[in-house]
Amino acid sequence: MSHQSPPSAGNQPTCMEMLQAILDGAATPEQETQFKEHMEGCMPCYKEYSLEMVIKELIKTKCCGQCAPPELVDRIKSSISEKAS
């Protein structure tokens, strides 16, 4: 899996596309495994994954009714929970 450019074999997603698919819950278990193995040797991908996970978790846990309309908070939390499962 190439960090900067799409893999040359077929219609494979780039690292950033795969990262987004994993974060959105759209990646297959095989894709997740492949990406996690890739991250073991690719520090830019590991750092990006870690950052995105922290941001996602902060949004999930720190979103409060005082900061935004309760309906928006509920929609965001629900969407994150569904995609994390």
Biotite code that builds the C-alpha atoms (Angstrom):
import biotite.structure as struc

atoms = struc.array([
    struc.Atom([0.000, 0.000, 0.000], chain_id="A", res_id=1, res_name="MET", atom_name="CA", element="C"),
    struc.Atom([1.534, 3.290, -1.063], chain_id="A", res_id=2, res_name="SER", atom_name="CA", element="C"),
    struc.Atom([1.189, 6.314, 1.191], chain_id="A", res_id=3, res_name="HIS", atom_name="CA", element="C"),
    struc.Atom([1.345, 9.083, -1.401], chain_id="A", res_id=4, res_name="GLN", atom_name="CA", element="C"),
    struc.Atom([-0.150, 7.527, -4.504], chain_id="A", res_id=5, res_name="SER", atom_name="CA", element="C"),
    struc.Atom([-2.679, 4.831, -5.301], chain_id="A", res_id=6, res_name="PRO", atom_name="CA", element="C"),
    struc.Atom([-1.347, 1.283, -5.584], chain_id="A", res_id=7, res_name="PRO", atom_name="CA", element="C"),
    struc.Atom([-0.593, 0.279, -9.141], chain_id="A", res_id=8, res_name="SER", atom_name="CA", element="C"),
    struc.Atom([-2.546, -2.981, -8.998], chain_id="A", res_id=9, res_name="ALA", atom_name="CA", element="C"),
    struc.Atom([-6.118, -2.537, -10.111], chain_id="A", res_id=10, res_name="GLY", atom_name="CA", element="C"),
    struc.Atom([-8.675, -0.347, -8.440], chain_id="A", res_id=11, res_name="ASN", atom_name="CA", element="C"),
    struc.Atom([-7.159, -0.290, -4.931], chain_id="A", res_id=12, res_name="GLN", atom_name="CA", element="C"),
    struc.Atom([-7.897, 2.736, -2.707], chain_id="A", res_id=13, res_name="PRO", atom_name="CA", element="C"),
    struc.Atom([-5.162, 5.109, -1.556], chain_id="A", res_id=14, res_name="THR", atom_name="CA", element="C"),
    struc.Atom([-4.113, 5.109, 2.087], chain_id="A", res_id=15, res_name="CYS", atom_name="CA", element="C"),
    struc.Atom([-6.186, 8.176, 2.878], chain_id="A", res_id=16, res_name="MET", atom_name="CA", element="C"),
    struc.Atom([-9.243, 6.685, 1.173], chain_id="A", res_id=17, res_name="GLU", atom_name="CA", element="C"),
    struc.Atom([-8.756, 3.498, 3.169], chain_id="A", res_id=18, res_name="MET", atom_name="CA", element="C"),
    struc.Atom([-8.314, 5.478, 6.379], chain_id="A", res_id=19, res_name="LEU", atom_name="CA", element="C"),
    struc.Atom([-11.596, 7.287, 5.767], chain_id="A", res_id=20, res_name="GLN", atom_name="CA", element="C"),
    struc.Atom([-13.359, 4.013, 4.956], chain_id="A", res_id=21, res_name="ALA", atom_name="CA", element="C"),
    struc.Atom([-12.111, 2.521, 8.235], chain_id="A", res_id=22, res_name="ILE", atom_name="CA", element="C"),
    struc.Atom([-13.124, 5.574, 10.253], chain_id="A", res_id=23, res_name="LEU", atom_name="CA", element="C"),
    struc.Atom([-16.538, 5.596, 8.586], chain_id="A", res_id=24, res_name="ASP", atom_name="CA", element="C"),
    struc.Atom([-17.056, 1.874, 9.200], chain_id="A", res_id=25, res_name="GLY", atom_name="CA", element="C"),
    struc.Atom([-17.169, 1.161, 5.463], chain_id="A", res_id=26, res_name="ALA", atom_name="CA", element="C"),
    struc.Atom([-14.031, -0.990, 5.203], chain_id="A", res_id=27, res_name="ALA", atom_name="CA", element="C"),
    struc.Atom([-14.185, -4.760, 5.140], chain_id="A", res_id=28, res_name="THR", atom_name="CA", element="C"),
    struc.Atom([-12.418, -6.695, 7.927], chain_id="A", res_id=29, res_name="PRO", atom_name="CA", element="C"),
    struc.Atom([-9.775, -7.711, 5.371], chain_id="A", res_id=30, res_name="GLU", atom_name="CA", element="C"),
    struc.Atom([-9.182, -4.082, 4.386], chain_id="A", res_id=31, res_name="GLN", atom_name="CA", element="C"),
    struc.Atom([-8.874, -3.078, 8.032], chain_id="A", res_id=32, res_name="GLU", atom_name="CA", element="C"),
    struc.Atom([-6.339, -5.837, 8.664], chain_id="A", res_id=33, res_name="THR", atom_name="CA", element="C"),
    struc.Atom([-4.348, -4.891, 5.561], chain_id="A", res_id=34, res_name="GLN", atom_name="CA", element="C"),
    struc.Atom([-4.300, -1.208, 6.537], chain_id="A", res_id=35, res_name="PHE", atom_name="CA", element="C"),
    struc.Atom([-3.289, -1.950, 10.134], chain_id="A", res_id=36, res_name="LYS", atom_name="CA", element="C"),
    struc.Atom([-0.426, -4.107, 8.850], chain_id="A", res_id=37, res_name="GLU", atom_name="CA", element="C"),
    struc.Atom([0.566, -1.263, 6.521], chain_id="A", res_id=38, res_name="HIS", atom_name="CA", element="C"),
    struc.Atom([0.591, 1.224, 9.414], chain_id="A", res_id=39, res_name="MET", atom_name="CA", element="C"),
    struc.Atom([3.192, -0.878, 11.228], chain_id="A", res_id=40, res_name="GLU", atom_name="CA", element="C"),
    struc.Atom([5.729, 0.290, 8.638], chain_id="A", res_id=41, res_name="GLY", atom_name="CA", element="C"),
    struc.Atom([4.291, 3.645, 7.597], chain_id="A", res_id=42, res_name="CYS", atom_name="CA", element="C"),
    struc.Atom([4.638, 6.384, 10.205], chain_id="A", res_id=43, res_name="MET", atom_name="CA", element="C"),
    struc.Atom([2.635, 9.016, 8.222], chain_id="A", res_id=44, res_name="PRO", atom_name="CA", element="C"),
    struc.Atom([-0.357, 6.666, 8.016], chain_id="A", res_id=45, res_name="CYS", atom_name="CA", element="C"),
    struc.Atom([-0.011, 5.696, 11.674], chain_id="A", res_id=46, res_name="TYR", atom_name="CA", element="C"),
    struc.Atom([0.089, 9.348, 12.763], chain_id="A", res_id=47, res_name="LYS", atom_name="CA", element="C"),
    struc.Atom([-2.887, 10.273, 10.583], chain_id="A", res_id=48, res_name="GLU", atom_name="CA", element="C"),
    struc.Atom([-4.903, 7.304, 11.883], chain_id="A", res_id=49, res_name="TYR", atom_name="CA", element="C"),
    struc.Atom([-4.050, 8.184, 15.478], chain_id="A", res_id=50, res_name="SER", atom_name="CA", element="C"),
    struc.Atom([-4.984, 11.830, 14.994], chain_id="A", res_id=51, res_name="LEU", atom_name="CA", element="C"),
    struc.Atom([-8.278, 10.993, 13.304], chain_id="A", res_id=52, res_name="GLU", atom_name="CA", element="C"),
    struc.Atom([-9.183, 8.527, 16.068], chain_id="A", res_id=53, res_name="MET", atom_name="CA", element="C"),
    struc.Atom([-8.477, 11.130, 18.773], chain_id="A", res_id=54, res_name="VAL", atom_name="CA", element="C"),
    struc.Atom([-10.595, 13.720, 16.967], chain_id="A", res_id=55, res_name="ILE", atom_name="CA", element="C"),
    struc.Atom([-13.421, 11.245, 16.469], chain_id="A", res_id=56, res_name="LYS", atom_name="CA", element="C"),
    struc.Atom([-13.348, 10.220, 20.129], chain_id="A", res_id=57, res_name="GLU", atom_name="CA", element="C"),
    struc.Atom([-13.278, 13.850, 21.292], chain_id="A", res_id=58, res_name="LEU", atom_name="CA", element="C"),
    struc.Atom([-16.305, 14.665, 19.193], chain_id="A", res_id=59, res_name="ILE", atom_name="CA", element="C"),
    struc.Atom([-18.074, 11.555, 20.475], chain_id="A", res_id=60, res_name="LYS", atom_name="CA", element="C"),
    struc.Atom([-17.406, 12.220, 24.157], chain_id="A", res_id=61, res_name="THR", atom_name="CA", element="C"),
    struc.Atom([-17.161, 15.994, 24.427], chain_id="A", res_id=62, res_name="LYS", atom_name="CA", element="C"),
    struc.Atom([-20.109, 17.100, 22.369], chain_id="A", res_id=63, res_name="CYS", atom_name="CA", element="C"),
    struc.Atom([-22.513, 18.697, 24.794], chain_id="A", res_id=64, res_name="CYS", atom_name="CA", element="C"),
    struc.Atom([-25.963, 20.251, 24.619], chain_id="A", res_id=65, res_name="GLY", atom_name="CA", element="C"),
    struc.Atom([-24.550, 23.587, 25.747], chain_id="A", res_id=66, res_name="GLN", atom_name="CA", element="C"),
    struc.Atom([-22.233, 23.741, 22.712], chain_id="A", res_id=67, res_name="CYS", atom_name="CA", element="C"),
    struc.Atom([-24.715, 22.884, 19.991], chain_id="A", res_id=68, res_name="ALA", atom_name="CA", element="C"),
    struc.Atom([-28.438, 22.252, 19.570], chain_id="A", res_id=69, res_name="PRO", atom_name="CA", element="C"),
    struc.Atom([-29.380, 18.952, 21.268], chain_id="A", res_id=70, res_name="PRO", atom_name="CA", element="C"),
    struc.Atom([-30.755, 17.544, 18.009], chain_id="A", res_id=71, res_name="GLU", atom_name="CA", element="C"),
    struc.Atom([-27.399, 18.080, 16.294], chain_id="A", res_id=72, res_name="LEU", atom_name="CA", element="C"),
    struc.Atom([-25.506, 16.508, 19.184], chain_id="A", res_id=73, res_name="VAL", atom_name="CA", element="C"),
    struc.Atom([-27.785, 13.457, 19.106], chain_id="A", res_id=74, res_name="ASP", atom_name="CA", element="C"),
    struc.Atom([-27.378, 13.068, 15.330], chain_id="A", res_id=75, res_name="ARG", atom_name="CA", element="C"),
    struc.Atom([-23.585, 13.321, 15.557], chain_id="A", res_id=76, res_name="ILE", atom_name="CA", element="C"),
    struc.Atom([-23.344, 10.853, 18.449], chain_id="A", res_id=77, res_name="LYS", atom_name="CA", element="C"),
    struc.Atom([-25.688, 8.421, 16.721], chain_id="A", res_id=78, res_name="SER", atom_name="CA", element="C"),
    struc.Atom([-23.776, 8.614, 13.451], chain_id="A", res_id=79, res_name="SER", atom_name="CA", element="C"),
    struc.Atom([-20.434, 8.072, 15.177], chain_id="A", res_id=80, res_name="ILE", atom_name="CA", element="C"),
    struc.Atom([-21.750, 5.154, 17.226], chain_id="A", res_id=81, res_name="SER", atom_name="CA", element="C"),
    struc.Atom([-23.256, 3.458, 14.182], chain_id="A", res_id=82, res_name="GLU", atom_name="CA", element="C"),
    struc.Atom([-20.068, 3.785, 12.164], chain_id="A", res_id=83, res_name="LYS", atom_name="CA", element="C"),
    struc.Atom([-17.848, 2.649, 15.037], chain_id="A", res_id=84, res_name="ALA", atom_name="CA", element="C"),
    struc.Atom([-19.806, -0.589, 15.434], chain_id="A", res_id=85, res_name="SER", atom_name="CA", element="C"),
])
